[in-house]
Amino acid sequence: MQAMTQFEKRIFQDVHGLPPVLQEKIAHLVHLVRQEFIPSNTTYKSETDEFLSTCGKWKDSKTIEEQLNELYAARCSTERTEHTF
């Protein structure tokens, strides 16, 4: 059997010792939450793929060094914050 996470332990401690009728109600609530609010067929990989299909992947033929140089070159100084720091 797999070890319980800290959250599973907390839930177990909160439920432990309660009358069976209350434990049953809590079990129904947990089941309801899992069924209604947590999609069972969603995985991290599918969420990532879905996000990337929406936004697309970064495509650039420049090297990382070239991209960083462009970023630094595009920065400009301003006198607005000169006295702030």
C-alpha positions in Angstrom: 0.0 0.0 0.0 1.2 3.5 -0.8 2.0 5.8 2.0 -0.5 8.6 2.8 0.2 12.2 1.9 0.1 14.8 4.6 -3.3 15.8 3.4 -4.7 12.3 3.5 -3.3 12.0 7.1 -5.1 15.3 8.0 -8.4 14.1 6.5 -8.0 10.8 8.3 -7.3 12.5 11.6 -10.3 14.8 11.2 -12.7 11.9 10.4 -11.2 9.4 12.9 -13.4 9.1 16.0 -16.5 10.6 14.5 -19.7 8.6 14.6 -20.1 6.3 11.6 -23.1 8.4 10.4 -21.0 11.5 10.2 -18.1 9.6 8.5 -20.6 8.4 5.9 -21.7 12.0 5.2 -18.1 13.1 4.8 -17.4 10.2 2.5 -20.4 11.3 0.4 -19.1 14.9 0.3 -15.6 13.7 -0.8 -17.2 11.6 -3.5 -19.4 14.5 -4.7 -16.4 16.8 -4.9 -14.3 14.3 -6.8 -17.1 13.5 -9.2 -18.4 17.0 -9.8 -15.3 19.2 -9.7 -12.3 17.0 -10.5 -12.2 15.8 -14.1 -11.2 12.1 -14.1 -9.7 12.0 -17.6 -7.5 15.0 -17.3 -3.8 14.5 -16.9 -0.9 17.0 -16.6 0.3 16.1 -20.1 -3.1 16.6 -21.7 -3.4 20.0 -19.9 0.0 21.1 -21.1 -0.8 19.9 -24.7 -4.1 21.8 -24.5 -2.4 25.0 -23.4 0.3 24.7 -26.1 -2.3 24.1 -28.8 -4.0 27.4 -27.7 -0.9 29.6 -27.5 1.5 27.7 -29.7 5.1 27.0 -29.0 7.9 29.6 -29.2 9.4 29.5 -32.6 12.6 31.5 -33.3 15.7 30.6 -35.3 17.9 32.8 -33.1 20.1 31.3 -30.4 19.4 32.0 -26.8 22.4 34.4 -26.7 21.1 36.4 -29.6 17.6 36.6 -28.0 19.2 37.8 -24.7 21.3 40.4 -26.4 18.2 41.7 -28.2 16.4 42.0 -24.8 19.2 43.8 -23.2 19.7 46.1 -26.2 16.0 47.0 -26.1 16.1 48.1 -22.5 16.3 51.9 -22.1 17.1 54.1 -19.1 14.5 56.4 -17.7 14.9 59.3 -15.3 11.4 58.7 -13.8 12.8 56.3 -11.2 16.1 58.0 -10.7 15.2 59.4 -7.3 13.2 56.5 -6.2 16.0 54.2 -5.3 
